[in-house]
Amino acid sequence: MRTLEDIRRAFSADRFATEAAEISIETAERGHAVCQMPILSKHLNARGTVMGGAIFTLADFTAAVAANGHAKDTNTITLHGDITYLNPAKGKVLTAAADVVKQGKSVALYDVTIRDELGTLIAKASMNGYVLNMPFPVEKST
């Protein structure tokens, strides 16, 4: 079983999400993950609200952690993502929770909910993945 630290280490290679967007992995269980992104000035659009692309990145990354964090012999990659933006974020942190709907041999589907720390529902996403028959590059710590 991989530890949370093993998973964080492996996903640190996703530099856009972890470095540029500053997304952190809070929980990684089989078929479920929770990630957070602080709302920083670099995430804002010209209107002063969180840019849709930043929210989508959080949703996509969280689904990837849920799909791949504990996968043994497969690597699920995003095939299609659909997101509906519902409210502007008012808080300082966005939290995304991804849950498996189906993890099949070739296709996967994950639901992602994004909220701010005030409890406001910011967006809902559906991430459809293609399952590759190759392991996700996660190494266990020694």
N, C-alpha and C positions, 0 to 999 in steps of 0.2 A: 504494500500500500504506500502510495506516495504521500509525503508530508506536505503541508501547506508551503513550507519553505522550499521544497523541491519544485513545486509548481510555480511559485513566485520566481525562482531562479530561471526556470525554463522560459517563462513568459517575459522575462526581462529582455530577451532577444527581440521582442516586438517593441522596438524602440520608439516608434511613433506613438503608440498607446501609452507606454510606461514613462518615456522621457518627455516627449513633446506635449502630450495631453495630460501627463502626470496622473494616470489612472493607477490605482492600487487594488490588489486582490485581497478581499476581506475574508471570503469563504470560498472553498472549492471542494465540493462533494461530487460524487458520481451523479451526473445529470442536473446539477444545481451549482450556481455560483453567484456570488455577490461581489461587485466591484464598486469603487467610489472614485469620483473625480472632483477635486476642488474647483469651484468656479473662480477662475482667475481672469484678469483683464484680457489675456490672450485668447480666451474662449468666447469673448463677446463679439457680436456683430456691430454694425454701424448704429443700430437702434439701442445698443446697450444691453441686449438680451443674449443668452447663450446661443451661439450659432448652431444651426441644425446639424452641421457636419461633426461638431464636437459631441453632440448627443448621440449621433449615429455611431461614431467611433466607440463610445462607451458601451452602447448596445451590442455592437459586433464583437468587441473584445470580451465582454462578459459571456456572450453565447459561446465563444471559442474556448474560454476557460471551462465552462460547464461541459462542453462536448469533449475536450481533449485532456483536461487536467488529470483524469484517472484512466484514460483510454490506454489499452495495452498494445494492441497490434494494428490500430487504425489511427487515421488523422483526418478529422472532419474539417473541410474548408468551406467558407461561405460561397454558396451558389447564387443565392438571391436574398436580399434583405428588404423588408417593407416596414416603414415606420410612420406612425401618425403622431404629430406633435399636438398636444392637447392644451398645455398651459405654459406660460413663461415661468422660469425658475425665479423664485424670490429669495431663496436662501443662499448659502455659501458652499454647499456640497451637494452633488448629485449622486444618488445611489441607484445602481441597476441590479436587478435580480433576474437571473435567467433560469428557466426550468425546461427540462426536456418534455416534449410532447410525444416524439417518436425518435428513437435512435435505431435505425434499421441497418441492413448490410450495405446499402448504397445511398440511402437518403436519410437525412435527419431534419427534425424541425424543433426549434426552440422558441418559446415565448419569453419576451423580455419586458419588464416593467421598470420605468425610470421615475424616481421621485426625488424631490429636494428634501432637506432635513426638516422642513416644516410639514411634511406629509403630502404636499401637493403632487398630484399625478402629472408629470411633465410629458411623458410619451409612452406609447406601447409599440413594441416592435415584434415582428415575426421573422426569424432568421432560419432560412432553409439551407442545409449543408449537403455537400457531396462527400461521401465517406471513401477515403483512399485506403487501400490495403497496405499501409506502411505506418510504422509507429510514429507518434508525435515525439519530438526530441526532448524528452524529459528524463534526466538522469537522477537517480536516487543519491542522496547524500551518504557519505560513508562514516 
